[in-house]
Amino acid sequence: MFGLSLKRNIIKTPNGRCAHGNGNGHGVRLHQVVKTYENAAGAFTALNGVDLQVNGGEFVSIIGKSGSGKSTLINMITGIDRPTAGQVMVGDTAIHTLTEEQIAVWRGCAIGVVFQFFQLLPTLTAVENVMLPMDYGRRYSQVERPERAMYLLAQMGMADYAHELPSALSGGQQQSIAIARALANDPPILAADEPTGNLDSKTAESVFRLFEDLADRGKTILMVTHDNELAKRAQRTVMIADGEIVDEKVNH
C-alpha cells in the first residue's frame, strides 16, 4: 500500500530552526520518571520511577493493559506532558527543562507524533495538514513545502485526496495523512500511540510495514500498541503495568 522512499537532503533557510539530520544518534532515555495527576479523588500516579533507554534507529513496541501508563509514557517522550519528577532526554535535549514554546519548536523538528485518533485539523485539507509542521520547523522553504507535502502524500497513496477535508476520508486514509504529517520535517524519531487501533487489519499491516521500513532506514520508532502480535515484530517489546516497566524482551 505504501512505498515510502525517504529524501535525506536538508533544506536550510536563513531562519531555519531544524538543524538535525538523520542517523542513529537520536536515542531516548528516561531516568526515574514519575507522573502524578491530581483530581477530585486525590492523587493518581500514572508513572512510577520509570527507567527506559531506546537506542537510535531502534524499533520498540510498548504494551500493557488500558490505564497502565503507555500513553503517559509516550506523552513524556514527545513533550506533550511533563514529568512530576525525573529526567527525559531525547538525543542531547533535556525535554523536562524546556519551556512550552521551546518544546513546540523542538517537537516540530525532532520528533513526529502519530495519534490513534489522527488529530487532523478539520478545516484544513490533507496537504495543508501535512504542510503545517513545516511552518513551525522551517526546515523547508515556503516554495518547497507544497512539493514536500505532495511527495509524502503520494508515498502514502494519498495524493488523489490532497485537497479533501478529513471529514471526507475514511479512518485509514486519515491515519495515512497523519503519518505523512508526522514525517513532514523528516524527524529522526517517530512516536506512535496506538496508530493501528482504529484501522482494519489490512491497513494496520501496511502501517506497521511502513514503520519497519523507517526503522531500517535509521529512524527511531516507539509504538504503543494493544496488538501483541504486532508488538512481537518490533525489535524490542517493553511491557508496562501500573505505571512501571515490568518486562523487556528483545524480539530479534
N, C-alpha and C positions, 0 to 999 in steps of 0.2 A: 504493500500500500504506500509506504513511504520510501523515498530514495535519497536521503539527505547526504549531501556531499559538502563538507564544511569549507568555506572560504576563510583562509587564515590571514589575509592581508589586513593590516591595521591602518585605518584612515585617521589621521590626527589633524585636528583643526587648531587654529590659534587658541581657542578657548576650550580645547578638549579636556575632558575630565578623566576619561578612561585611559590608563597607562599600562594596563596589564596585557599580557599575551597568553596564548595557550601554553600547555605544558603540564608537567607533573609536579610543580612546586606549590600547588594550591591545596593544601590539606586543611583538615578541620580538627580542632582539639577543644574538648570541654573538660574543665577541671572542677570537680566538686560543685556542680551547678545545682542550685536549689531554686525552685519557683513555687511561691506560696501566693494563693489568691485569698483575699478577704471578702466575705459576703455576709449576709444577714445571719446565717447559721454559724458563722465563725470562720476560722482559717482552714483552708484546704491546700495541702501540699501536693502539687502536680508532679514535681520532680524533686527527688531527694538524694542529693550528693552524687550526681551522675558524672562519671568519667568516661570519655569516649574519644578515640582517635581514629580519624579517617585519612588515609594517605592520598596524595594527589593522584588522580587517574583511577581511583578505586570505585567500584560499584557496590554500594552497601544497601541492603534492604533492612527496614526496621519494622518489626512485627510486634503484636500484642493485642490484648482484648480492648474493646471500647472503653475509654476512660483510663487507660493505662499510662498515658503521658506521651504517646507517639507524636501527636500534632504539636504539643507543647515543646517537645524536643526540637522538631523542625523549626518552630517559631523562634526558638533561641538562636539557632544557627543562621536563620535568614534575617534576624534583627527585627522581625515583626513584633516580638515581645522581648522583654528584658528579664534577666535572671534576678531573683531576690538576693542571691549570693553566688559566688563562684566566678569563673572566668570562661569566656567564649572567644576563642581565637580562630579566625578564618584566614589562612595564609599568615601574613605577619600583622594582621589587623586585629586589635582587641575590640571586638564588637560591643562588649559591655560598657566600654568607656566613651562611646560616641554619642553625640547629640542626635536628636531626631533628624535634623537637616543633614548631618554627616552620614547617618545611616541611609537616608534616601538616596544620596549621591553614590555611596559605596555599593548599595544593593543594585542600582541601575547598571553598574559596571561589572561587579564581581560575581554576582550570583543570579541565576534565573530561577524563578519560582513558578511551579505548576500546582494549581489547586484542584481539589476534587470537583468543585462546582464552578470551575472555569474562570469566574470573576472577570469576564469581559465587560467593558463599558457598553451599556446597551444602546447609547446614542451614537456610537462610533462604528463605522464599517469594519470589516475584518482587517483590511490593510491599514486602516487608521489605528486599530488596536495594536497591531504589530509595530507600527512606527512610534507609538507613544514612548516606550523606554528609550528610544534613540534620542528623543528630545531632551531627556534628562542626562543620558550618558555622554552625548555629544562625541561619540566615537566616530560616527559617520557624518559627513557634511550633509546639509539640508538637501543638496542636489542628489546625493547618493541614497538617502533614506528610503524613498519610494521604491527604487530598484532593489535595495536590500530586502525590504518587506515583501515584495513580489517574488523575489528569489526564494525566500523561506516558505511562503505560501505554496509556491509551485512544488518545492521539495516535500511538502506535507500533503500534496494532492488537492490543495485548496485554492489554486489560482482562479478557477472559474467562479469562486464565491468571494472574491476580493472586495467587492463593493456591496455585499449583503450585510445587513444588520444581524447581530447574534440571534435575535428572535426568529429569524427566518431559517435558522440552521438546526440540525439535529445535535444531540449531545456529543456524538463522536466528532462531528465537524467542528463544534465549538472547542472541544478539547484539542483538536489538531491545531486550531488557530492559537489557542492558549500556549501550546508548546512552541509554536513559531514565535510568539511574543516573548516567551522566556529566553529564546535563543537570539533575540534581536541584536544585542550587543556582543554576541559571541562570548558569553561569560565562561570562565574556566570551571565553574561549579553549577550544577543543576540540582535543586531540591524540589521533590515532588511529594505532595501529601495526598495519598490515595488517588493517583492520577487515572487509574483504571476503574475506580469504584462505580462510576455511572455509565460504563461502556459495555457494549456487547462483547462476547468472548473474542470474536474475530478482530475487532478494533483494538481491544485490550492487548491482544497478542502483537499487533502491529506497533502499538506504542512501546511495549516492552522491548521489542527488537530494535526500535529506534534508540532506546536508552542504551542497549548493549552496544550498538554501533558507536554512539557518542563516547561511551567509556573506552572502547577500543581505540578511539581517536584522541584519547588523553584527557577527556573531561571527567571530573569527579561527580559521581551521581549518588545522591541519597534519596531513597524512595521508601516512603511509608506505604505499607500495603496490608490488606486483610487476607490476601490470597497467598497461602503458604506455599503453593506450588510455584507461583511466580517468584516468591521470595527466595526459594532454594536455587533459583537460576542466577541470582546475583553472586558476586564473588564472595561476599560475606553477609551473614544474617545476624542482626542484633535483636534480641528479644527484650522487651521492656514490660514490667509488671509493677503495678502500684508505685509508679514513679521511679523505679530503679531498674538498671540493666541487670538482668538475671542470667543471661546466657549470650554467648557469642560463638558463632560457628563459621569456619571457613568452608565454603562450598566447593570451590575449585580454584 
